[in-house]
Amino acid sequence: MARVVTRVVGSPEEVAPWLVPRDDLVGEQVVDDEGAAISFSASHGPFRDYRRTTEVEHLAEGEVALTSTTRFRLAIPYFGWLFVLPVRRVLARPDRGHRQPWWAPPDRLDARAASVLGVLALASLVAGYLGTVLTQTITFAAEEFGLDGARPQGYTLAAVRVGVLVAIALVTAADRWGRRPVLLVCALGGCLAAAAGALAPSLAWLGATQLVARAFATALAVLITIVAVEEMPRGSRAYAVSVLGMAGGLGAGACVLALPLADLGRQGWRLLYLLALAGLPLVRSLARQLLESRRFIAPHDLVAMAGHGRRLALLAASAFLLALFTAPASQLQNEFLRDERSFSASRIALFTIATVTPAGLGVVAGGRLADVRGRRLVGAVGLAGGVGASVAMFASSGWTLWAWSVVGSVVGGAVLPALGVYGPELFPTSLRGRANGVVSLLGVLGSAIGLVTAAALSERLGSLTPALAVLAVGPAVLVVLVLVAYPETARRELEELNPEDRLAAVTALPPRSTPP
């Protein structure tokens, strides 16, 4: 249990803020008042255990000495240690007057929300690795199989997208049986299917195993976001998506850090697929910690898709337009760096880590701004700046290539929380999984078309750069859609956005039975 001791010497007015319950990062209540000593506990906040005791000693000349001792244990599993130091710094100062620290969500989280967010972050780490391993290794796998060039890789990456049909079935099942059981099945199946890629005798077989693994990984990522949106307070949903994006980036970063294994030999890339088995102990831990979504277990109407077509068409078109560019830009980047810029596997790993890590700044800032200032402006600026800088990066060489990549990562990072939160927000509980599965399908269709188009144009034009410049038209159209057609959802309850759920009690009730 962490401990914070603060001693203040001054006038009674100067020590007075320490003698009343806090209402910033933690909401306190008085549990014992003996005059010279007051004890407080947490009535609300992200703590499993919390106790603060103040002792006052009267000194000469009207001064008093106050000692405040706080002991706490955060309710954040797995990643709580990352927040102990910043929480200590907050608790070492007097109450900030209802203000949250800059690194915290705009709304104070309770213990349940903090716990759920920590568990989902671990699941996001697994999803991040599963969703990255093929992208990082396909250029080396293709070399072993004698299929160098963007075309066979682009076609393989596009064919893998067919797995989204399985993903739709999985997330639709989550609308019926619950988020928790389907999420765990996806995490387990994704790890096992990805590990099977280590035995692939050809690029086609690798693509087949990854079709299954990507199906599970796609459904896993969708369900993680749905549970987060269903659990978080209304003013912190985009923040939660940004945290989960960071965790997913950590999983992807683990894959990038392992990429130098591909330099060990022609078959070194296979080791990255075996590493997926390391996710199995994490899945076992998730099974012990993960709770069913409180909005799923609350009473809610079973509604038809009819009447939600406009929102579905808007988000599906948006996913298609964005993926036209982002899929080839991200998944053919290693081939571009290796073939057109002569990077080795180790240098590709260094480039990716050095230029993508700063994206965390954009993700976190974008999430907070999207909750406080609104989704649309943040999303539009992130789209325009991120895509523009990415095109400039592919047109550059030397240090400017690295610089433009950093700019694109930071600015474009804001898009994830600002727009990624719309999918779960704009549909009622009984449709949330199915609708987001359809949105993912259109995103996958866009990515497949983008990959095939980029591969074909790059071979005809001799470089990937002009192909991506053409495909950047998709995000440009999306910027207009975001500004003129998207509703503003910041700080609105899900039941306000979806009247079908308005009468449902947002409290934990006895869970529905799950299938055997």
N, C-alpha and C positions, 0 to 999 in steps of 0.2 A: 504494500500500500504506500503510495506517495505521500510526502509530508512537506508542508510549507509553513514556515514560521516567520512572522513579520513583527517587528517591534517598532512602535511609534511613540515618540515623546513630544508633547506639545500641549497646547491649551485644550480644554474640553471640547471646543468647537472643532479643533483639528482632528481629534480622535473620534468624534461623533459618527462619521460615516462607517466606522468599523463596528458600531454597536447596534446597527439595524440590519435586517435581512437583506442579502444581496438579491439583485434582480437583473443580472446580465447573463453571463455564461451559465449560471445556476440560479434557480429560484429557491431561496432559503425560507425556512420557517423556524421560529423559536421553539426549542424543546425544553429548555431549562433556563430560568432567569433567577439568579441569586444575588443580583445587584452588582457585585464586584466581578462576577463571572457569568457569562451568558453562553449557552450552547445552541448551535443551529444545526439543522439537518436539511437535506435537499428535498423540497416538495416537487421539484421538476428540474430535470437536467440530464445530461448524458453520463450519469454516474451509477455504478452498481452499489458503491458505498460512499458516503460523504458525511463528514462531521467537522464543524468548525467551532472552536472554543475561544472566547476572548476573556482575558483577565486584565483588570485595571488596578493600577497602583497609584495612589495620590502622592505627589512629590511636593517639594517646597515651592513657594511663590505661585501657587495656583496651577502648576503644571501637573499633568498626569502621564503615566507611562502605560501603554497598552501593548499586550502581547497577544497576537492572533495566531492560533495554531490550527491548521487545516489538514485533515487526512482524507484521502480520496482514492477510489479505484474506479477507473473509467469503465463504462459498459460497452466498450468497443473491442470485440474479439479480434485477434490476429494482428491488428495494426494499431492497437491502443498505445503502444510504446512510442509511436511517432508523435503523439499528441501530448504526452506527459509534460515535456518541457514547456511548450507554449501555454498549456493550462496552468502550470505552476506560475508562469510569469503573470498571467491574468489574476490569479488568486492572491498574488503577492501585493496587489494594488487594491485600493478601495473600489467599491461598486462604481461601474461606469455609467450608471443611469440608464438602464434598459438597452444599452448598446452592446452588440455582439462584436468580438474582435474581428479583424479583417479576414482572418483565415477560416473563420467559422461560418456556418450557414446563416443566412439572414434571419431565419427563425430558430429559436432555441430548440434543440432536439431533446426528446425524453429518452429514458433508458432503452425502451424498446426500439425506437427509430435508430438510435446510435448502434445498437446491437445488430439490427437488420442490415444497416449500411456496411458494417464491418464484414459481415458474412457474405454479402453480395460482392464486396470488393475482392474477396478471395475467389469467388466464382468467376469474377471478371478477369482475374489473373489467369485462370485456366483457359477461359474463352479467348483471351488475347494471344496466348501461345498457340492454341489450336488454329486460330484464324490467320496466323502469320507464317507457320512453318513451311507451307507450300510456296508462298510468295518468296521467301528467303532462299529456298533451296532449289527451285525448279531450274534455274540456269545451270547449276552444277549437275543435277540429274540428267538434264537434256544433253549435256556434254558427255556424260558416261554412256548414254544410249546412242550417241552419234547423231543427235538432232539439234545442233546449234542453230541459232537464229530466232528471231521474234515470232515467226509464224507458228511453228509447232508449239511453242510455249503459250502463245496467245490462244490458240485453239484448245489446248489442254485446260488452261485456266477458265476458258469460257465453258467447256463441257462440264467441268466440276460444278458449275452453277446450277446444273439440273437438280442437284441435291436440295435446292430450295423447296421443291415440291414435297419432299419428306419433312422439311422444316415446317411447312405450312400445316401439315397433318399433326405435327407435334404440338405446335402452339395452339392449334384449334382444340386439341385434346385437353390442354391446360385450362381452357374455358369451361370444360365439363368436369374434369377430375381434380383440378387444383393446380396451382403454380408449382408448389413444392415437389410433388412426386415426378412431374415431367421434367422439371429443371434438373433434378438429380439423375434421372435417366440420361438426359442429354450430356451432362458432364461425364458420366461414366462411359457412355457409348463413344463420345468424342475422343477420349483418351485412348481407348482400345483400338478404334478404327485408325487413328493417326499412327499409332505404333505399328500397325500392319504395313504401313508404307515403307518401313525399313526393309521389307522382304520383296519389294516390287521388282519383277524381272524386266519391266519395260516402262516407258513413260505412260503408256495407256493404262497399265495396271496401277501405277502410282496415282494416276488420275481417278481411277475407279475407287481406290481406297479413300482418296481425299474427297470424292463425291459424298461418301457416307460420313466421313469425319466433319466436313464442312456443313452438312445438313444438321448434325447435332450441334456444332459450334454456332451456327446461325440461330437456331432455335434457342440455344442457351443465352446468347446475347440479347435476343428479343425479350425473353422471360425475365432476365435480370433487370432490364429497364422497366418492364411492366411492374414488377414487384416493388422496385424503388419508388416509382411514381405513386403506386397505391399505398405506400407506407409513409412517405414523407409529408410534413406539413406543407400547406399550400404555397408558402413563400420560399420554399427551399428545394423544390423538385429539380430545377435546372442545376442547382448546386450539387445535388446528389448524383445526377447524370455526369457532371464534370468529375466528381471523385471516382466514379466507376470507370470513366474514360481513362483517368490516370492509372487506375489499377490494371485496366486492360492494356494500357501502354507498357506497364511494368512487365506483364506477361509477354508482350511482343518484344520488349527489350531483352528479356531472358533468352528468347530465340535468337535475337541478333548477337548477343554476347556469345552464344554457342556457335555462331556461324564459322569462326575460324577452324572448327573441327572439319569443315569441308576441305580445308587445305591439307589435311593429313594424307589424302590419297584420292583416287577417282571415286571411291565409295564412301569417303568421309562424311558426305551429306546425310547418309543413312542414320548416323548417330543422333541427329536432331529429331528424327522420328521416334527413336527408342526413348528419348528423353520425355516423350509424352506420358510414359508410364509413371513418371514421378508425380503426375497429377492424381493418381489413384488414392494415395493417402490423404490428399487434400479433399477429394470427394467424400471419403469416409468421414472426415471431420465435418464437412458441410452437412452431411446427413444428421449429425448429432446437434448441430447449432441452428439450422435453418427452420424458421417458422413459416406456417402458411400465411399468405397475405390476408390482412384483416378485412380488406374490402371484398375479397373472394368469399370468406366465410361469413360475412354479413349478408342478410337477406337482400337479394337483388333480382330484378325482373329478367327473364329470358326474352330478349328482343331479337327481331329479325334485322338483317342488314338493310332492308328497305328503309329509306328515310335518312340514311347516312352516306348515300352515294356521292354527294358533293365533296364531303370531307375526304372520303376514300379516294376519289379521283384526284383531288388536289395533292394529297400526300404521296400517292402512287406516282403521279407525274413528276413530282419533285424528286423522289428517290431515283427515278429513271434518269432525269436530266443530270443529277449530281454524279451518279455512278458512271455515266458516259465518259466523264473525265477522270474521276478519282481512281477508278479501277485500273486502267492502263497506266496512269501516272504513278501509282504506288506499286503495282505488281510487275511492271516491266522496268522499274527503276534499276534493279540490280543488273538486268541484262544491259541496260543503257550504260551504267557505270563500268561494267566489265568489258563490253564490246566497243563502245564509242569513247570511253575515257580511260580504258586500260587499267581499271582498278582490280586488285586482288581481293580474295574473300576477306582477308583481315582489314584491308583498307575500306572495303564496303561496310564492314561492321563498324569501323571507327567513324566513317562518314555518317552512317545512320544514327549512331548513338550521339555524336556531337551535334547533329543538326535537328534531330527529332526530340531529344530530351528537353530543350527549351520550350517545346510545344506545351508542356505542362503549365507554363505561365499563362498562355492564351486560353487553355481549357479552364483553369480555375477562375481567371478573371472573367472569361466569357460566361461561366455558370453564374457567378455572383451578379454580374451586370444584367444578365437575362432575367434573373429573379427580381432585381431591384428596379431596373430601368425598362424592362420589356424585352420580349424575344425578337421581334421583327427587325429592329434596327441593328442589334448586335449580330443577328444571323446574316443580314444583307452585307454588312461591312466585312464580316469574316469571310463570306463567300467571295466577294469581289477581290479583296486583298490577298486571300490565300491562293486562289486560282491564278491570279495575275503573277504573283511571285513564283509560283510553281512553274509556269510557262517560261518565265525569265531564267529560272534555274536550269531547265533543260537546254536553253539556248546559250548557256555560259560554260566556261571552263576555268580552271585555276581557282583562286580564292573567291571569285565572284559566285562560282557554283555553290560553294559552301555558304556564302552569305545569303544568297537568295533562298536557299533551302531553309535556313533558320527563320528568315522573315515569313516565308510561306507557312512554316510549321506553327509559329507563334500566332500569327493573325488568323490563319485557317483553323487553329485549335478552338476558337470561340464558336465555330459552327456546330460542333458536337453537342454541347449542352443547350445552345440556343434553339436549334431545330430538332435535335434528337428527342427532346421531351414531348414534341407534339403528337407523335404516334400514340402513346398510351393516354395522353390527355384528352384527345378528341373523340374517344369511343367509350361507350358504357362497359361495365365490367364483363357482361356476358359476351361481348363482341371484341374485347380488347385483344385477345390473342389472335383470333381469326383475321381481324382487320389488319393488324400489324404483320401477320404472315403474308397477306396479299401485298402490302406495301413492300415487304422484303422481296417478294417475287418480282415486282416491277423494278426494284433496285438491282436485282440479280440479272434481269433481262437487259437493263441498261449497261451493266458492267460487262456482260457477255458481248453485246454489240460493240461496246467501246473497245474491248480487248481485240476482237476480230478486226475491227476497223483500223485500230492503231497498228496492229501487226501488218495488215495489208498495205496501209499507206506508208509505213516506215520502210518496207522493202521496196516499194515503188519510188519513194522520194529519197531513199538512202539514209534516213535518219528518223528517230522517233520524235524529234522536236516539232517539225511542221505538222505531224499527225496530231499531236496533243494541242497545238494551237487551233486546229480545226475543231477538235472535240470540246474545247473550252467554250464553245457557243452554248452548250447545254447548261452549265452553271450560270452563264450570263442571263439566259432566259429565266432561270430559277430566281435570280436576284429580283427581277421584276415581279414574279409571282409572290415572293415573300412580302414585298412592300405593298402590293395592291390587293392581294387575295387572302393572305393569312389572317386569322383572328388573333387578337392579343389574349393570351391565356395566363399571363403572370399574375400571381396572388389571387387566383380564383379557384375555389374548391372544385374537385372533379364532378361533384354532384350538381354544381351550378352549370358546368359545361355540358353535362349529360343529364338532363332532367329525368331520364328513365331511372336513374339511381338515386334521385333526390330523397326518396322516402326510405332508402335503406339505412339502417343504423350502422355507423362506421365504428363499430366496437367488435371486439373478439367474442365470437359465439362458439358453441360446440361445433367442431369441424364436420363437414359432410363426410360420408363414408367414401372411401377410395376403392378402386377396383382391386380385386385380389391379385 
